[in-house]
Amino acid sequence: MDAVSRATPGFDAALAERFAGQVAQMLDQGAAAAMMSIGHRLGLFDRMAGLPPSTSTAIADTAGLAERYVREWLAVMVMAGVVRFDPATRRYHLPPEHAACLTRQAVPNNLAVYAQHVALLGKVEDQVIRCFETGQGMAYGDYPCFHELMAQDSVQTVTAMLFDHILPLADGLCARLEQGIDVLDAGCGRGAALLAMAERYPDSRFVGYDLGEDAIAFASEAARQAGLGNLRFAKRDLTGYREPNAWDLVTSFDAVHDQKDPEGLIRGLRASLKPGGTYLMQDIGGSAHLENNRDFPMAAFLYAISCAHCTPVSIGQGGPGLGTMWGWETAQRMLADAGFTQVERHVLPHDPMNVWFVARP
């Protein structure tokens, strides 16, 4: 510590040393997370999961990549404790216990997907700094490959769990979908959930709205290639949205807190339900109260995503900037204020990060 710090009355040198070690560990882990994103995007974890202990040359050849770069990436993973290294044989190995949360086969538990957010933070750092200085916001288009990243997240948190865990949260909903109902996904992104539902329930009719033109184009092409005539997507700003008595089921998956007018959207969705309709809403399950989130999974990560994406995107639309950690209490209050008299809150045992609301008028 510097002389000025040590001269501060009551200065605890031991505490300062421990905290410096904590910061150094944070930097080390942050660097490993950024490299984990590269490993995920290049499919290196997937390749290594299917290999016995192998040399860097064998791993690079299997992945079709340059050995020198693969070797340096492996060094990061070894230092981070992700990959094991035998100095006698110069071979690297991804244990199956580690692959269980790092490969595409590990869905819905592939944590390497979220490492991409860490890398994304660096890509938008200059724009985020300008937001701090000006108080202005950003647009979805400012984030490289954002909809692709969110689609991967959606496959894990929504699509993989949709039929066994999520839709059954609403009593009788699966039977109604089999009989044929009208469904809207508000803020559908690339439409993974709707694509899965439209295929499973051919007698129901599905519509997805999203502000992102590229996301809607991707979803529409996927529906066309799948031959799903009961599904359509449209680019639409949901500000002021209202289609009275249009839908038997409305869903929104991790979409409300980013909106220009979250409360107005929930009111509009409530008004757009048919009598007896259901609103199924998923969002991040943290508390609205900072002090309650100390033990919430990946809380610092989620606040970072909020600071760099969710808050500026909302403010960029003229919205309140609720942020990722707007809180389940806030969501529950908005649902009640919108006229939903029956609101059930669920947290799934295998997914402690998200909260699910089943709301009915």
N, C-alpha and C positions, 0 to 999 in steps of 0.2 A: 504493500500500500504506500501511497505517496506521503510525504512529510505533513502536508496540510491536513489530510484525512486523519492521520494518526494524532494530530494535535487537537482534533475536535473533541470537546468535552464529552465524556461517556462513550467514546469510540470503542467498539468491541472488535479487536483485531481478529480474534478467532472466528467470529461470525462473518466478518468481511472475507476471510479466506475461504470459509465454507461456501459462501454465496458466489464467490468468483469461480470456485470449482463447479457449482451448479450451472452457472452461465456457460462455462466451457463445455459442459456436458450437453447443454441445449444446442450449442453451435455444432458440436459433433453429430448429434442426432439429426439436426436439421439438414446437414450436408448429406447424411445417409439417406434421409427421406427423399431429397432431390434426386439422388442416384437411383433410389428405388423406383421412382417414376420412370426413369430411362429404362431400367430393367423390365418394367411392366410393358411399356410401349413397344420395346423390341422383342418381347416374348421370351426373354432370357430365363425368367423363372419357370415358364411353361416348358422350355426345352430342358432345363436342368432337372426338373422333376422326373423326367423320363430317362435320365442317364444314371449310370453307376458313377462312383468317383472318377473324375475325368480331368485331363489336362486342359489348360486354357485353350490350346490349339484345337482339341477335340470339341470343346464347347463352342468355340467360334465357328468351326466348320459346320457343326450341326445347325447353328443359327444363321449361317451364311453371313457372318460379320467379320470385321477386321480383328485379328487376334490381339494386336497390341492394345487396342481400346478395351476389348473384352477383359484382358488381363488386369488392366488398371481398375476397371469397374469391379472385378472380382475382389481386388484388394480392399476396396471400400466395404464390400459386403462381408468380407472376412473380419475386418476391424470392427464392424458393427454387430458381429455375432450372428449374421443372417446365414452365411455360407461357412462351412467347415473346410479347413485346409490341412493337408498332411504334408509337412515339409520334406519328409523322406521320399515320397513318391511324386511331389509337386502336383498333387491332384486335389480338385475341388469337389465339394458335394453339398447339395441342398437336401437336408434331412426331410423326410416325409412330414414330420411334425411341423416344420417350418413352411413347407409347400402348402400345408393345409390352410394357410391364410394369405398366400401370395400368388396363387395361380388362377387362371381363368376357370379351371376345373373346380376351384374352391368356392365358386358362387353358391350361396350368398355371403361368404365370409372372406372374400378377397380384399384385404386391406390395402394391397398395392394400388388399387384403383384410386384411393384417396391421396396417395402420395403425389398424384398429378396436380392436386390443388396446391401443394407446396411449391411445385415448379411454376404453376400459374401465377402465384403471388409475385415471383420475381419478374415475370414478363410484364406485369401491369404496375410495377412499383412507381414509375415516374408519374403515371396518370393518377394513382392513388395519392401521391404526395401533392399533386395539384389540387385534388379534392380537399385535402387538409387546409391548403392555403387559401382556397377560394370559397369553400363551402358548397361547391357545385357537385354534380354527380357524374355518372358515366352511363353508357348504353351497352346493351348486350353485345353489340358488335365490337366493342372494345376488348373483348376477352377471346383470345385465340382458341378455337376448337371447343368452346364452352358447351355447346349442345351435345357434342360427342361425349364429352366427359360426363355430363349429367345423364346421358342415356345409359352409360355404363353403370352409374350409380343407381338409376331407376331399375335396371335389370336385377340388381342385387336386392334392393330394399323393397321393391314393389312386385315386379313381374314374377320373380322366383317364388314368392310367397302368396301370390294372388289367390289361387284357387284353394289352397289348403288352409290358409290362415287369415287372409284379409277379408275376402268377400263373405266368408261365414260369420264375421263379426256382426253383420246385420241379419237378423233372423229372417229366414224365408227368401233372402235375396237371390241365392243361387237358383232356386226353383223358379222364381219370376224371370230370371235371365234365360232360363231354358224355355220358358213359355213364349217369351218375346216382349221386350220393353224398349223404351227409348232412353238412351244413355248419352250424357255429355261428359267429356273430360275437359275441365277448364284449366288451361295452362298445360297442355298435353306434351310439350316438348317434341321429341321424335316419335312419340306415340307408341312406345313399347307395350304399355299396359293395354291400350285399346286394341292393338294388333292381336295380342294374346286372347282378349275377351271376344273379339269378333270371330276369331277362328273357333273358339270353344262353344260360343252361343250363336249359331247361324240364324236363329229366328229373332234375335234382338237387333236393334239398329243403333249404330254408334257414330258419334260426331266428336271430333277433337278440335279445339280452338287454341291458338297460341299466337303470341306477338311476333315470334321469330320466323321470318320468311324462309330461312334456310332449313330450320327444323321442320316446318310444314312441308316443304318440298321433299325432304328426305322421307317423312312419314307417308306422304301421298304415293311416292314411288314404291315404298315397301308394301303398301296396301294393294297397289296395282299388280305388283309381281306376285303377291300371294293370292290374287284373284278374289279379294274380299269385297263383294258387292254390297255388303251391309255396313260399310265403314267409309266415312269421308272425313277429310281434314280441311280446315280453312284458316288462313291468317286473319286474326281478329284481335284488336285492342279491346280488352274486357272492361275498360273504364266505362262505367255507366251501363254495363250489361244488364239486360232484362228481357226475357222471353216468357211471358206469363203462361203457366200450365203447359210447358213444352216437354218436360222430362220426368221420367219415372225415377231415374237415378242420375245424380251429378257427383262426379269425383273431382278432387284436386289433390295432386301429390306433390308436396313440397313446393307449392306455387303461390300461396296466398300472401305471405309476408313480403314478397318482392313487388307486389302490385302498387300502382299509383294510389289506389284507394281501397285498401283491404276490407275495411268495414262496408264500404259501398258494394264491393264485389260479393261479399257474403250475403248482404241483403238482396242483391239482384239474383243470386243463385237460389235463395229461399223463395223469392217470388216466381222463379221459373220452374219450380217443381209442380208436378201434378198433385192433386189430392192423394195422400198416402205415399208420397214420394220420399226418397232417402237421399241425404247428402253424406258422402263418405270423404272425409278430409284427413290427410296425413301431413304432418309437419314435424319439425325438430322438437323433441320433447323436453328441452331444458326449461328452467323456471324463468319467469320474468324478473326474479330477484337475484342479483349477482351472487349474494352470499349463499344462496341455495345450490349453486352450481359447482362448488368446489370438488365434489365427488362425482359430477356428471361425466359420462364417458367422453373423452377428447374435447373437453370444454374449451381449452385454450385454442385448439385447432378450429373449433366452430366459431369462436369469437373472431379469429383471424379471417376466416372466410366471410364473416359478416362485415368486418371492417373494409375488406378489399373488394367485396362483390355485392352482397345483398343490400347493404346500406346505400352505397353509391348508385346502384341500379334503381332503387326506389326513388332516391332523391333526384336522379337524372330524369325521371318521369314527372317530377313535381310532387312526389309522394312523401310520406312522413318519415321514411327511413327506419322502419321498425327493426330491421336486422334479423339475422338468423335466430338469435336467442331472444325473440320477442316474448316467448314464454307461453306454456300451455294455459296458464291462467288468463292471459290476454285473449288467446284464441277461444277459450270457453266462454268468456264474457261476451265477445263479439257474436258468437253463435246465439247466445241467449238474447242479446239485444236485437238480433235480426229476426227474432220470432220463432226460433227453434225451441219448442217447449220440452222436447225429449232429447237430451244430449248425453251420450255415453262416451266415456273416455277409456281407451284401452292402451296398454303397453304390452307388446308381445315379448314373451320370455327370451326369445333368441335375438331380439332387436331392441335393446334398451335405449338406443339413441333417438328413436322416433315415437311419436304419439299418434294415435288414431282416434278420430271422433266419428261416431255414427249419430247423425242429427236428423230429427224429423220434426215437422211443424206440429 
